[in-house]
């Protein structure tokens, strides 16, 4: 459970950073396919949240590379 809390904290911090520093990117977070569950009652596990965190990191990394932002 502690690991899940740490992951959730990282997701929150990264999302906040994207919202404040890259608002043009933030608008796409709601449309991220990983945030749309395909089941009625999806399981939220540590792995699911870690995968989501990694997708956020990749999204930001790709954005920074393609827009020459350092």
C-alpha positions in Angstrom: 0.0 0.0 0.0 2.9 2.4 0.7 4.2 1.9 -2.8 0.7 2.8 -4.2 0.7 6.0 -2.1 4.1 6.9 -3.4 3.0 6.3 -7.0 -0.1 8.4 -6.5 1.9 11.2 -5.1 4.3 11.1 -8.1 1.3 11.1 -10.5 -0.2 14.1 -8.7 3.1 16.0 -8.7 3.8 15.3 -12.4 0.3 16.2 -13.4 0.5 19.5 -11.5 3.9 20.2 -13.2 2.4 19.6 -16.6 -0.6 21.7 -15.8 1.5 24.7 -14.6 4.4 24.5 -17.0 2.9 23.0 -20.1 -0.8 23.9 -20.2 -0.9 23.1 -23.9 0.0 19.5 -23.1 -2.3 19.3 -20.0 -5.4 19.5 -22.1 -4.5 16.1 -23.7 -4.3 14.2 -20.4 -8.0 13.6 -20.2 -7.9 12.0 -23.6 -5.1 9.7 -22.7 -6.3 6.2 -23.6 -4.8 4.8 -20.4 -7.2 6.9 -18.3 -10.3 5.5 -20.0 -11.2 2.2 -18.4 -12.6 -0.5 -20.8 -14.4 -2.2 -17.9 -17.4 -1.1 -15.8 -15.4 -1.6 -12.5 -11.7 -1.5 -13.4 -9.2 -2.7 -10.8 -6.9 0.0 -9.7 -3.7 -1.7 -8.7 -0.1 -0.6 -8.1 0.8 -1.9 -11.5 -2.0 0.0 -13.3 -1.0 3.2 -11.5 2.7 2.7 -12.2 2.0 2.1 -15.8 0.0 5.4 -15.9 2.8 7.2 -14.2 5.2 5.9 -16.8 2.9 7.0 -19.6 2.8 10.5 -18.1 6.6 10.6 -18.0 6.8 9.4 -21.6 4.3 11.9 -22.7 6.2 14.8 -21.1 9.5 13.5 -22.4 8.3 13.2 -25.9 6.8 16.6 -25.8 10.0 18.2 -24.5 12.0 16.4 -27.2 9.7 17.3 -30.1 9.3 21.0 -29.0 13.0 21.6 -28.2 12.2 22.5 -24.6 14.8 22.0 -21.9 
